[in-house]
Every structure is written in C-alpha cells, then in structure tokens.
C-alpha cells in the first residue's frame, strides 16, 4: 500500500544522515527498559521514551479512552524527539505485542525524518516467570502479571520485527546487538514492507 511504499522509500538503508528510530517491544518483565537504557548510553546523541510513562496513573485503567490517550501521548513525544535536531537516535520501548499497534504508531510518526529498526525481545518462559516473580516479591508488580505476560510471548512470532532472545544475555549485550542492527539494513516494522524481517 502507499503508506508502506512511502516508508520503504524514506528508509532505504543508505542513511543520508537520517535519524534512527528504535522500537523495542517484548512481554512485561523481559527487560525492555533495562536494554533501552543501555542502548541510550551506547548510541550518540540519543533519547529514550518508555511507553508506560505515558499512562502512569493510579488506579491504572485500561479503557478505549485511555488506550487512545496513551497512543496519542506516545506519538506526540516521539515526533517531538524526531523533530528536534539535537537527537540522532530515538529509542522507544513498550509491550507492542500486536502488529496493529506497531502499524498505528508508525503511521502517526514523522518517518521521513528517520530510519526505523523494530525489535522484539523474547526469552524462555521459565526465565520470564522467574524475573516477574522477583518483581512481585519486590512489590513492583502484581501476581496476575505472570500469566498475562506468558500469554503474550507467542504473539511476537507474527510481528514484522527482528527477534532477540535475551534469556541468557545481559542488557548490555542485547543493546549492542540492537545498535548493530541499526548499522545494517533497516527493518521498518510494517508487515507488508519488503525491508521487514519477521524472523
């Protein structure tokens, strides 16, 4: 479709001084925030947004209104980062377990200003459960998060993203792998974009 052709043309892989936008998804507890922080320190002139910061509310409510609000908040901030000449690398992490979420975000961004790298962080079920259990013991999460996060894991196989298994690697190594992806062919995240690599 025209939108995907536009994205392909705007992210040809030659760079031409374009910014890089890193979209990092994965189930709750997999380590997205830690990896993104490491990536921010690895890349030059970088800025980081965690999608959860855009609806950090008490009580936390998931409604049609709040879902629309958080997407609007995310895209507004990311576009401000992309428009700002100070930053060369924009990093965003969020669960992003469905292709329509990726497509919606990409469809609202000023993509002509950047090259896009989409990554999904994955890990073994038992390791994910162990990490979440530790967070629960520390009062950072509630018990129902384990079942919900584990149910998201298989969904990432269907996404037009690069997959990185972080079961046995530290955040620093995962960040380095993502940074290396940014030096290679662009992976735009659109399901029907020829430059995307789903596996």
C-alpha atoms as a printed R data frame, in Angstrom:
    type eleno elety resid chain resno       x       y      z
1   ATOM     1    CA   UNK     A     1   0.000   0.000  0.000
2   ATOM     2    CA   UNK     A     2   1.054   3.614 -0.486
3   ATOM     3    CA   UNK     A     3   1.935   4.135  3.159
4   ATOM     4    CA   UNK     A     4   4.348   1.191  3.160
5   ATOM     5    CA   UNK     A     5   5.929   2.296 -0.114
6   ATOM     6    CA   UNK     A     6   6.486   5.712  1.429
7   ATOM     7    CA   UNK     A     7   8.129   4.112  4.450
8   ATOM     8    CA   UNK     A     8  10.352   1.973  2.233
9   ATOM     9    CA   UNK     A     9  11.464   4.972  0.219
10  ATOM    10    CA   UNK     A    10  12.095   7.024  3.348
11  ATOM    11    CA   UNK     A    11  14.169   4.249  4.935
12  ATOM    12    CA   UNK     A    12  16.252   2.995  2.046
13  ATOM    13    CA   UNK     A    13  19.189   1.892  4.169
14  ATOM    14    CA   UNK     A    14  21.592   4.433  2.730
15  ATOM    15    CA   UNK     A    15  21.048   6.676  5.720
16  ATOM    16    CA   UNK     A    16  21.938  10.058  4.267
17  ATOM    17    CA   UNK     A    17  22.243  11.462  7.771
18  ATOM    18    CA   UNK     A    18  18.764  10.338  8.755
19  ATOM    19    CA   UNK     A    19  17.976   9.770 12.386
20  ATOM    20    CA   UNK     A    20  17.341   6.263 13.636
21  ATOM    21    CA   UNK     A    21  14.214   5.287 15.490
22  ATOM    22    CA   UNK     A    22  14.437   2.099 17.548
23  ATOM    23    CA   UNK     A    23  11.116   0.500 18.515
24  ATOM    24    CA   UNK     A    24  11.744  -2.180 21.148
25  ATOM    25    CA   UNK     A    25   8.881  -4.476 22.128
26  ATOM    26    CA   UNK     A    26   8.515  -7.531 24.317
27  ATOM    27    CA   UNK     A    27   6.360  -9.012 27.072
28  ATOM    28    CA   UNK     A    28   6.236  -7.495 30.529
29  ATOM    29    CA   UNK     A    29   9.330  -8.343 32.546
30  ATOM    30    CA   UNK     A    30  11.560  -9.327 29.627
31  ATOM    31    CA   UNK     A    31  13.897  -6.371 30.218
32  ATOM    32    CA   UNK     A    32  12.878  -3.760 27.660
33  ATOM    33    CA   UNK     A    33  13.589  -0.778 29.895
34  ATOM    34    CA   UNK     A    34  16.996  -2.044 31.021
35  ATOM    35    CA   UNK     A    35  18.034  -2.788 27.437
36  ATOM    36    CA   UNK     A    36  16.759   0.572 26.221
37  ATOM    37    CA   UNK     A    37  18.703   2.420 28.909
38  ATOM    38    CA   UNK     A    38  21.860   0.566 27.888
39  ATOM    39    CA   UNK     A    39  21.168   1.388 24.240
40  ATOM    40    CA   UNK     A    40  20.788   5.055 25.146
41  ATOM    41    CA   UNK     A    41  24.268   5.003 26.691
42  ATOM    42    CA   UNK     A    42  25.697   3.086 23.705
43  ATOM    43    CA   UNK     A    43  24.455   5.397 20.951
44  ATOM    44    CA   UNK     A    44  25.464   9.002 20.352
45  ATOM    45    CA   UNK     A    45  23.003  11.840 20.952
46  ATOM    46    CA   UNK     A    46  20.184   9.532 21.973
47  ATOM    47    CA   UNK     A    47  16.911   9.988 23.814
48  ATOM    48    CA   UNK     A    48  14.639   7.345 25.359
49  ATOM    49    CA   UNK     A    49  10.882   7.069 25.961
50  ATOM    50    CA   UNK     A    50   9.197   4.195 27.791
51  ATOM    51    CA   UNK     A    51   5.576   3.872 26.698
52  ATOM    52    CA   UNK     A    52   4.477   3.040 30.247
53  ATOM    53    CA   UNK     A    53   5.479   6.530 31.339
54  ATOM    54    CA   UNK     A    54   2.731   7.897 29.099
55  ATOM    55    CA   UNK     A    55  -0.069   6.463 31.261
56  ATOM    56    CA   UNK     A    56   1.460   6.000 34.705
57  ATOM    57    CA   UNK     A    57  -1.770   6.501 36.630
58  ATOM    58    CA   UNK     A    58  -3.357   5.371 39.892
59  ATOM    59    CA   UNK     A    59  -5.573   3.491 39.602
60  ATOM    60    CA   UNK     A    60  -4.322   2.121 36.310
61  ATOM    61    CA   UNK     A    61  -7.294   1.824 33.962
62  ATOM    62    CA   UNK     A    62  -7.401   0.258 30.505
63  ATOM    63    CA   UNK     A    63 -10.368   1.668 28.584
64  ATOM    64    CA   UNK     A    64 -10.932   2.727 24.993
65  ATOM    65    CA   UNK     A    65 -10.341   6.307 26.126
66  ATOM    66    CA   UNK     A    66  -7.066   5.598 27.935
67  ATOM    67    CA   UNK     A    67  -5.779   3.393 25.096
68  ATOM    68    CA   UNK     A    68  -6.408   6.200 22.609
69  ATOM    69    CA   UNK     A    69  -4.819   8.697 25.003
70  ATOM    70    CA   UNK     A    70  -1.615   6.714 25.514
71  ATOM    71    CA   UNK     A    71  -1.083   6.260 21.773
72  ATOM    72    CA   UNK     A    72  -1.594   9.984 21.272
73  ATOM    73    CA   UNK     A    73   0.860  10.757 24.086
74  ATOM    74    CA   UNK     A    74   3.472   8.352 22.707
75  ATOM    75    CA   UNK     A    75   3.306   9.619 19.145
76  ATOM    76    CA   UNK     A    76   3.343  13.264 20.225
77  ATOM    77    CA   UNK     A    77   6.515  12.816 22.291
78  ATOM    78    CA   UNK     A    78   8.247  10.659 19.683
79  ATOM    79    CA   UNK     A    79   7.502  13.206 16.967
80  ATOM    80    CA   UNK     A    80   8.939  15.953 19.159
81  ATOM    81    CA   UNK     A    81  12.107  13.894 19.551
82  ATOM    82    CA   UNK     A    82  12.263  13.240 15.799
83  ATOM    83    CA   UNK     A    83  11.758  16.937 15.037
84  ATOM    84    CA   UNK     A    84  14.462  18.062 17.467
85  ATOM    85    CA   UNK     A    85  17.827  18.471 15.686
86  ATOM    86    CA   UNK     A    86  19.761  17.624 18.853
87  ATOM    87    CA   UNK     A    87  18.951  13.902 18.785
88  ATOM    88    CA   UNK     A    88  20.321  11.395 16.295
89  ATOM    89    CA   UNK     A    89  18.856   8.263 17.881
90  ATOM    90    CA   UNK     A    90  15.346   7.953 19.311
91  ATOM    91    CA   UNK     A    91  14.601   4.867 21.435
92  ATOM    92    CA   UNK     A    92  11.111   3.737 22.366
93  ATOM    93    CA   UNK     A    93  10.067   0.648 24.303
94  ATOM    94    CA   UNK     A    94   6.622  -0.731 25.037
95  ATOM    95    CA   UNK     A    95   4.912  -4.135 25.046
96  ATOM    96    CA   UNK     A    96   3.808  -3.830 21.365
97  ATOM    97    CA   UNK     A    97   2.568  -7.423 21.112
98  ATOM    98    CA   UNK     A    98   0.279  -6.885 18.096
99  ATOM    99    CA   UNK     A    99   1.091  -5.779 14.568
100 ATOM   100    CA   UNK     A   100  -1.731  -3.230 14.560
101 ATOM   101    CA   UNK     A   101  -0.093  -1.425 17.492
102 ATOM   102    CA   UNK     A   102   3.177  -1.147 15.581
103 ATOM   103    CA   UNK     A   103   1.341  -0.059 12.438
104 ATOM   104    CA   UNK     A   104  -0.628   2.600 14.301
105 ATOM   105    CA   UNK     A   105   2.466   4.099 15.901
106 ATOM   106    CA   UNK     A   106   4.462   4.058 12.657
107 ATOM   107    CA   UNK     A   107   1.525   5.556 10.786
108 ATOM   108    CA   UNK     A   108   1.492   8.609 13.048
109 ATOM   109    CA   UNK     A   109   5.205   9.345 13.147
110 ATOM   110    CA   UNK     A   110   7.282  11.716 11.020
111 ATOM   111    CA   UNK     A   111   9.010   8.795  9.331
112 ATOM   112    CA   UNK     A   112  10.522  10.883  6.560
113 ATOM   113    CA   UNK     A   113  12.956  12.112  9.197
114 ATOM   114    CA   UNK     A   114  14.268   8.709 10.253
115 ATOM   115    CA   UNK     A   115  15.212   5.119  9.567
116 ATOM   116    CA   UNK     A   116  13.281   2.599 11.631
117 ATOM   117    CA   UNK     A   117  14.544  -0.512 13.423
118 ATOM   118    CA   UNK     A   118  11.882  -2.680 15.090
119 ATOM   119    CA   UNK     A   119  12.965  -5.311 17.608
120 ATOM   120    CA   UNK     A   120  11.111  -7.785 19.827
121 ATOM   121    CA   UNK     A   121  12.877  -9.046 22.953
122 ATOM   122    CA   UNK     A   122  11.994 -12.616 23.892
123 ATOM   123    CA   UNK     A   123  13.096 -15.157 26.477
124 ATOM   124    CA   UNK     A   124  12.288 -18.631 27.727
125 ATOM   125    CA   UNK     A   125   9.035 -18.985 29.667
126 ATOM   126    CA   UNK     A   126  10.656 -20.192 32.878
127 ATOM   127    CA   UNK     A   127  13.136 -17.327 32.852
128 ATOM   128    CA   UNK     A   128  10.411 -14.759 32.209
129 ATOM   129    CA   UNK     A   129   8.339 -16.217 35.063
130 ATOM   130    CA   UNK     A   130  11.381 -16.082 37.358
131 ATOM   131    CA   UNK     A   131  12.054 -12.429 36.538
132 ATOM   132    CA   UNK     A   132   8.429 -11.485 37.118
133 ATOM   133    CA   UNK     A   133   8.310 -13.425 40.403
134 ATOM   134    CA   UNK     A   134  11.287 -11.427 41.620
135 ATOM   135    CA   UNK     A   135   9.496  -8.187 40.728
136 ATOM   136    CA   UNK     A   136   6.388  -9.390 42.585
137 ATOM   137    CA   UNK     A   137   8.429 -10.145 45.702
138 ATOM   138    CA   UNK     A   138   9.914  -6.658 45.486
139 ATOM   139    CA   UNK     A   139   6.457  -5.099 45.241
140 ATOM   140    CA   UNK     A   140   6.956  -3.883 41.675
141 ATOM   141    CA   UNK     A   141   4.240  -6.000 40.050
142 ATOM   142    CA   UNK     A   142   1.080  -7.893 40.968
143 ATOM   143    CA   UNK     A   143   0.628 -11.681 40.769
144 ATOM   144    CA   UNK     A   144  -1.603 -11.761 37.688
145 ATOM   145    CA   UNK     A   145   1.185 -10.312 35.552
146 ATOM   146    CA   UNK     A   146   2.889 -13.704 35.119
147 ATOM   147    CA   UNK     A   147   0.019 -15.389 33.302
148 ATOM   148    CA   UNK     A   148  -0.642 -12.345 31.131
149 ATOM   149    CA   UNK     A   149   2.991 -11.858 30.159
150 ATOM   150    CA   UNK     A   150   3.472 -15.534 29.311
151 ATOM   151    CA   UNK     A   151   0.372 -15.438 27.123
152 ATOM   152    CA   UNK     A   152   1.943 -12.618 25.077
153 ATOM   153    CA   UNK     A   153   5.170 -14.493 24.283
154 ATOM   154    CA   UNK     A   154   3.945 -16.497 21.234
155 ATOM   155    CA   UNK     A   155   2.348 -13.403 19.679
156 ATOM   156    CA   UNK     A   156   5.711 -11.859 18.791
157 ATOM   157    CA   UNK     A   157   6.459 -14.567 16.235
158 ATOM   158    CA   UNK     A   158   3.862 -12.967 13.942
159 ATOM   159    CA   UNK     A   159   5.332  -9.475 14.037
160 ATOM   160    CA   UNK     A   160   7.485  -7.816 11.367
161 ATOM   161    CA   UNK     A   161  10.367  -7.323 13.796
162 ATOM   162    CA   UNK     A   162  13.855  -8.614 14.456
163 ATOM   163    CA   UNK     A   163  13.793 -11.101 17.350
164 ATOM   164    CA   UNK     A   164  16.459 -11.151 20.059
165 ATOM   165    CA   UNK     A   165  16.451 -13.877 22.717
166 ATOM   166    CA   UNK     A   166  17.595 -12.290 25.986
167 ATOM   167    CA   UNK     A   167  17.263 -15.440 28.115
168 ATOM   168    CA   UNK     A   168  20.997 -15.754 28.707
169 ATOM   169    CA   UNK     A   169  22.492 -12.401 27.785
170 ATOM   170    CA   UNK     A   170  22.822  -9.199 29.845
171 ATOM   171    CA   UNK     A   171  21.109  -5.955 28.819
172 ATOM   172    CA   UNK     A   172  24.410  -4.542 27.605
173 ATOM   173    CA   UNK     A   173  24.844  -7.315 25.034
174 ATOM   174    CA   UNK     A   174  21.241  -7.034 23.858
175 ATOM   175    CA   UNK     A   175  21.738  -3.286 23.436
176 ATOM   176    CA   UNK     A   176  24.875  -3.873 21.380
177 ATOM   177    CA   UNK     A   177  23.018  -6.276 19.089
178 ATOM   178    CA   UNK     A   178  20.300  -3.678 18.545
179 ATOM   179    CA   UNK     A   179  22.893  -0.994 17.857
180 ATOM   180    CA   UNK     A   180  24.464  -3.285 15.244
181 ATOM   181    CA   UNK     A   181  21.068  -3.773 13.612
182 ATOM   182    CA   UNK     A   182  20.923  -0.012 13.230
183 ATOM   183    CA   UNK     A   183  24.099  -0.170 11.152
184 ATOM   184    CA   UNK     A   184  22.655  -2.810  8.831
185 ATOM   185    CA   UNK     A   185  19.580  -2.924  6.604
186 ATOM   186    CA   UNK     A   186  16.603  -1.103  8.061
187 ATOM   187    CA   UNK     A   187  13.728  -3.220  9.416
188 ATOM   188    CA   UNK     A   188  10.721  -0.981  9.167
189 ATOM   189    CA   UNK     A   189   8.214  -2.929 11.245
190 ATOM   190    CA   UNK     A   190   5.417  -2.885  8.663
191 ATOM   191    CA   UNK     A   191   4.063  -6.347  7.850
192 ATOM   192    CA   UNK     A   192   3.869  -5.628  4.135
193 ATOM   193    CA   UNK     A   193   7.163  -3.770  3.827
194 ATOM   194    CA   UNK     A   194   9.806  -5.731  1.832
195 ATOM   195    CA   UNK     A   195  12.554  -4.456  4.123
196 ATOM   196    CA   UNK     A   196  10.994  -6.013  7.205
197 ATOM   197    CA   UNK     A   197  12.342  -9.273  8.500
198 ATOM   198    CA   UNK     A   198   9.945 -11.271 10.635
199 ATOM   199    CA   UNK     A   199  12.395 -13.805 11.840
